[in-house]
Amino acid sequence: MSDFRTPVGAEEEVDYLEVDSAIPGQSYCCISFISPEKVIVQKDRFFLQKFLKDVEKSEKTLDAKTFETEYDDYVAINEKDLENAYHSEVSFKTSVRGLKVRGVYGTYEEAAKRAESLQRSDRAFHVYVGQVGYWLPWDPNADNVDNQEYMEKELNELMKNYQANQVQKDLFYSNQVDEMKRKAAAEQLEKKQKNDADAARESA
């Protein structure tokens, strides 16, 4: 059994890990993970290879600033075909992560007792005790799970960067929409001016 409760007395910093409102009688949970990481890495690499081939074929020029956005757009547009091609190539090996909630309890002691019982009967998976409503590390290394302060900082930094990336993505798409609107308005104006000019010539 391993647990990742929130560390006490950690150095104060901006906390991006918002905690949900407490639910009576549901403070701690027992959870297990399954993560076929090697396959998932292969899948990401497969998608990237397909993207690079597409870039090479289309003779696009990408810089560091546009690469990530172009890649994200490519995956979003072609996700179904990419998934089918990937699963065909790897003979349908799974690349899905799994999470199993194995009980929710009012106290840490109850959860820890249940986790120990589960661990004795199920040696195939680690059973972790986590706090309900808190962000928890995904499938942590059971040997390192006691280093709570380090993992808390890592999670906080992850959430900070996630939120910053979301803001940048929203700004990018907002700018793209504005640009498309301006372009459409300019095309409409040009079309109207052409029609007016044609009408003027015909009436002359």
Secondary structure, DSSP 8 states (H G I E B T S, - for coil): -EEE---SS-------------BTTBSEEEEEEE--HHHHHHHHHHHHHHHHHHHHHHT----HHHHHHHHHHHHHHHHHHHHHHHHHHTTT-----EEEEEEEESSHHHHHHHHHHHHHH-TTS--EEEETTS---SS--TTTTT-HHHHHHHHHHHHHHHHHHHHHHHHHHHHHHHHHHHHHHHHHHHHHHHHHHHHHHHH-
